[in-house]
Amino acid sequence: MVEKLRIWVAVKHGIDVNLTRADRTSGLVHVDAAPRKTSDFDKNAVEEATRIREKHGGTVTAISVGAPAAREALREAIAIGADEAVLVTADGWAQWDTRAVARLLVAASGKLGGFDLFLLGEGSTDHFAGLIGPRIAGELGCAEVAYARRLTIEPNGVLVEKDLEKEVEVVRAGFPVVVTVGQEINTPRLPTFMTTLKASKKEIRVVSPADVGLAADQLVPSVVAERVAVPEIPRKLVTISGASPDEVAGRLRDALRGEGVVP
Amino acid sequence: MTAEVILCYSEDDAVAEGLVRLARSLTPDVASRVRAVVLPGASPEAADRLVAAGAHAVHTVAGAGSSDPHVRAEMLRAAVAELSPTLLLVGSTKRGREVAGRLAGALDWPAATGVTTVRLDGDGIRVEREALSGNAVAVERIVRRPAIVAVMSGTTGPAPSVVDGAERRELSVPSSSPGTEPVEVRPKAGGQLEIEKADRIVTIGRGLKKKEDLGMIEALARTLGAEVGCTRPLAAESGWLTDDHWIGLTGHRVHPTLYVAVGVSGAVQHLVGMRSSKIVVAINKDPNAPIFAQADYRISGDLYQIVPALTKALGG
């Protein structure tokens, strides 16, 4: 049995997809200027980490890799229940690709105490590549389970229900293990006034790649984002109204007949 | 132009065939090779299907099957070491993305998932992939090769000519110990419906007040000859409908001729699942619901009044 579980949880301060607007004429999204927030699935990961700590003890360390503004995501993680927070940042963070982020997560968690369980969202709300968790495990050669919708701590590892397209696979894995979680695993608690106040006072440890042993040339992007655009799908935007539900329904039926989609 | 070696792998035969066709379309030259890898546990006809899809060679890994991502990634790593591909194509299924990530981490290769178009581009690869919860398209350049690209189902090429005398080889790989131990596999409840193939869909969202009211939605769907779809809350939270009805980013992507969204607000994670629909009808009591910006015909009103009236108007 692991004496004191070392739980790490990664949080991304990603683009808020619900608030992001594309340029009307070009359809281009100005990613640099887009509003940001904590990626949805990562909140589930923080919640799960917190529940495990509440039940089994140990420590929860939240880590974010990216902009200085990612402090906000870490404060939210602390407000949910993380004990410690680490921000890995440097000039040029915006060019870090999934490879660089995974390498930084491996290096930072290794340098700052190591992990028994590393939790992440199964993908980020903005990029949704689903690569970071498996990349960490691939780099370390350790066990990993993606798409968890239920997680149980056992004496020497975890029992996980892995949510696949057509089946649920139940697997057991020993520590150290990387687990990525879906939204079905829990409902993240809402930070209260008190927890938010406490989080605002908590110190966030800020480290550079060099501090955790990675030089800038080890983080040179292997994938470069060139443009992000919202494809325009023209819609007719016809509003159908009427004096009664029957009248509205009749008009819609006639419109759909006109389209040739109902007989 | 240097000769390419594109290695294709998917745990799903149909997806793997699509990858082989895509790989052939990327390499029209005579020197390049499209090689497919079949891991233990695949269907007995997998190798034949990949040859029929146009592979120059099919490499079958012998040994015991395992669903463990570490074991699968290690088998693929051995295949990569043996065959030196310039590109590894996998399906962007859940297992495909997972194995892509593990392998990319182990090999320190670039990787992209959720890819809808692939173009070899000098030393790199230019891909289009879904971004911003699927509502935007990102153009990304993978700056070096070899690399791993996980493509969405449907991203494929025309059927190429079958290669005469395609090579079939067994590939022996060193065994590796699994990172996970299987306990059980449970098929998901439902799971029979293939909503991505439906020509008409009536989708119900959070506007439905209770499970019993589904009957009203089903009646409209029956009248239209449509399947019933749903948004995330109805499948993942309340469980009123099984996951095979779920349309959205983590559910299914659909492209029907007619899509009727009832009581669906239109969260971006839902819109990605339905934006390829031809004609979209939205019925919602909130005139500011985002779904209305994505609809051809918009009815602002109470679904409990509109839906029965529409069923009746359509002769149901």
Boltz contact constraints between the chains, C-beta under 6 A:
constraints:
  - contact:
      token1: [A, 17]
      token2: [B, 132]
      max_distance: 6.0
  - contact:
      token1: [A, 17]
      token2: [B, 133]
      max_distance: 6.0
  - contact:
      token1: [A, 17]
      token2: [B, 268]
      max_distance: 6.0
  - contact:
      token1: [A, 18]
      token2: [B, 268]
      max_distance: 6.0
  - contact:
      token1: [A, 29]
      token2: [B, 136]
      max_distance: 6.0
  - contact:
      token1: [A, 125]
      token2: [B, 133]
      max_distance: 6.0
  - contact:
      token1: [A, 126]
      token2: [B, 132]
      max_distance: 6.0
  - contact:
      token1: [A, 129]
      token2: [B, 113]
      max_distance: 6.0
  - contact:
      token1: [A, 130]
      token2: [B, 97]
      max_distance: 6.0
  - contact:
      token1: [A, 130]
      token2: [B, 113]
      max_distance: 6.0
  - contact:
      token1: [A, 131]
      token2: [B, 101]
      max_distance: 6.0
  - contact:
      token1: [A, 131]
      token2: [B, 111]
      max_distance: 6.0
  - contact:
      token1: [A, 134]
      token2: [B, 98]
      max_distance: 6.0
  - contact:
      token1: [A, 134]
      token2: [B, 101]
      max_distance: 6.0
  - contact:
      token1: [A, 134]
      token2: [B, 102]
      max_distance: 6.0
  - contact:
      token1: [A, 135]
      token2: [B, 101]
      max_distance: 6.0
  - contact:
      token1: [A, 135]
      token2: [B, 104]
      max_distance: 6.0
  - contact:
      token1: [A, 135]
      token2: [B, 105]
      max_distance: 6.0
  - contact:
      token1: [A, 137]
      token2: [B, 102]
      max_distance: 6.0
  - contact:
      token1: [A, 138]
      token2: [B, 102]
      max_distance: 6.0
  - contact:
      token1: [A, 138]
      token2: [B, 105]
      max_distance: 6.0
  - contact:
      token1: [A, 138]
      token2: [B, 106]
      max_distance: 6.0
  - contact:
      token1: [A, 139]
      token2: [B, 105]
      max_distance: 6.0
  - contact:
      token1: [A, 143]
      token2: [B, 179]
      max_distance: 6.0
  - contact:
      token1: [A, 143]
      token2: [B, 180]
      max_distance: 6.0
  - contact:
      token1: [A, 146]
      token2: [B, 98]
      max_distance: 6.0
  - contact:
      token1: [A, 147]
      token2: [B, 94]
      max_distance: 6.0
  - contact:
      token1: [A, 164]
      token2: [B, 94]
      max_distance: 6.0
  - contact:
      token1: [A, 166]
      token2: [B, 188]
      max_distance: 6.0
  - contact:
      token1: [A, 166]
      token2: [B, 191]
      max_distance: 6.0
  - contact:
      token1: [A, 167]
      token2: [B, 185]
      max_distance: 6.0
  - contact:
      token1: [A, 167]
      token2: [B, 187]
      max_distance: 6.0
  - contact:
      token1: [A, 167]
      token2: [B, 188]
      max_distance: 6.0
  - contact:
      token1: [A, 168]
      token2: [B, 186]
      max_distance: 6.0
  - contact:
      token1: [A, 169]
      token2: [B, 185]
      max_distance: 6.0
  - contact:
      token1: [A, 170]
      token2: [B, 183]
      max_distance: 6.0
  - contact:
      token1: [A, 170]
      token2: [B, 184]
      max_distance: 6.0
  - contact:
      token1: [A, 171]
      token2: [B, 180]
      max_distance: 6.0
  - contact:
      token1: [A, 171]
      token2: [B, 182]
      max_distance: 6.0
  - contact:
      token1: [A, 172]
      token2: [B, 181]
      max_distance: 6.0
  - contact:
      token1: [A, 172]
      token2: [B, 183]
      max_distance: 6.0
  - contact:
      token1: [A, 173]
      token2: [B, 179]
      max_distance: 6.0
  - contact:
      token1: [A, 173]
      token2: [B, 180]
      max_distance: 6.0
  - contact:
      token1: [A, 184]
      token2: [B, 236]
      max_distance: 6.0
  - contact:
      token1: [A, 222]
      token2: [B, 110]
      max_distance: 6.0
  - contact:
      token1: [A, 222]
      token2: [B, 143]
      max_distance: 6.0
  - contact:
      token1: [A, 222]
      token2: [B, 144]
      max_distance: 6.0
  - contact:
      token1: [A, 223]
      token2: [B, 110]
      max_distance: 6.0
  - contact:
      token1: [A, 223]
      token2: [B, 140]
      max_distance: 6.0
  - contact:
      token1: [A, 223]
      token2: [B, 142]
      max_distance: 6.0
  - contact:
      token1: [A, 224]
      token2: [B, 141]
      max_distance: 6.0
  - contact:
      token1: [A, 224]
      token2: [B, 143]
      max_distance: 6.0
  - contact:
      token1: [A, 225]
      token2: [B, 138]
      max_distance: 6.0
  - contact:
      token1: [A, 225]
      token2: [B, 140]
      max_distance: 6.0
  - contact:
      token1: [A, 226]
      token2: [B, 139]
      max_distance: 6.0
  - contact:
      token1: [A, 226]
      token2: [B, 141]
      max_distance: 6.0
  - contact:
      token1: [A, 227]
      token2: [B, 139]
      max_distance: 6.0
  - contact:
      token1: [A, 228]
      token2: [B, 131]
      max_distance: 6.0
  - contact:
      token1: [A, 228]
      token2: [B, 136]
      max_distance: 6.0
  - contact:
      token1: [A, 228]
      token2: [B, 138]
      max_distance: 6.0
  - contact:
      token1: [A, 229]
      token2: [B, 137]
      max_distance: 6.0
  - contact:
      token1: [A, 230]
      token2: [B, 136]
      max_distance: 6.0
  - contact:
      token1: [A, 231]
      token2: [B, 137]
      max_distance: 6.0
  - contact:
      token1: [A, 233]
      token2: [B, 275]
      max_distance: 6.0
  - contact:
      token1: [A, 235]
      token2: [B, 294]
      max_distance: 6.0
  - contact:
      token1: [A, 235]
      token2: [B, 295]
      max_distance: 6.0
  - contact:
      token1: [A, 235]
      token2: [B, 296]
      max_distance: 6.0
  - contact:
      token1: [A, 236]
      token2: [B, 296]
      max_distance: 6.0
  - contact:
      token1: [A, 238]
      token2: [B, 297]
      max_distance: 6.0
  - contact:
      token1: [A, 239]
      token2: [B, 298]
      max_distance: 6.0
  - contact:
      token1: [A, 240]
      token2: [B, 297]
      max_distance: 6.0
  - contact:
      token1: [A, 240]
      token2: [B, 299]
      max_distance: 6.0
  - contact:
      token1: [A, 245]
      token2: [B, 305]
      max_distance: 6.0
  - contact:
      token1: [A, 245]
      token2: [B, 306]
      max_distance: 6.0
  - contact:
      token1: [A, 245]
      token2: [B, 309]
      max_distance: 6.0
  - contact:
      token1: [A, 246]
      token2: [B, 309]
      max_distance: 6.0
  - contact:
      token1: [A, 248]
      token2: [B, 299]
      max_distance: 6.0
  - contact:
      token1: [A, 249]
      token2: [B, 309]
      max_distance: 6.0
  - contact:
      token1: [A, 249]
      token2: [B, 310]
      max_distance: 6.0
  - contact:
      token1: [A, 249]
      token2: [B, 313]
      max_distance: 6.0
  - contact:
      token1: [A, 250]
      token2: [B, 313]
      max_distance: 6.0
  - contact:
      token1: [A, 252]
      token2: [B, 297]
      max_distance: 6.0
  - contact:
      token1: [A, 253]
      token2: [B, 313]
      max_distance: 6.0
  - contact:
      token1: [A, 253]
      token2: [B, 314]
      max_distance: 6.0
  - contact:
      token1: [A, 255]
      token2: [B, 297]
      max_distance: 6.0
  - contact:
      token1: [A, 259]
      token2: [B, 279]
      max_distance: 6.0
  - contact:
      token1: [A, 261]
      token2: [B, 257]
      max_distance: 6.0
  - contact:
      token1: [A, 261]
      token2: [B, 258]
      max_distance: 6.0
  - contact:
      token1: [A, 261]
      token2: [B, 279]
      max_distance: 6.0
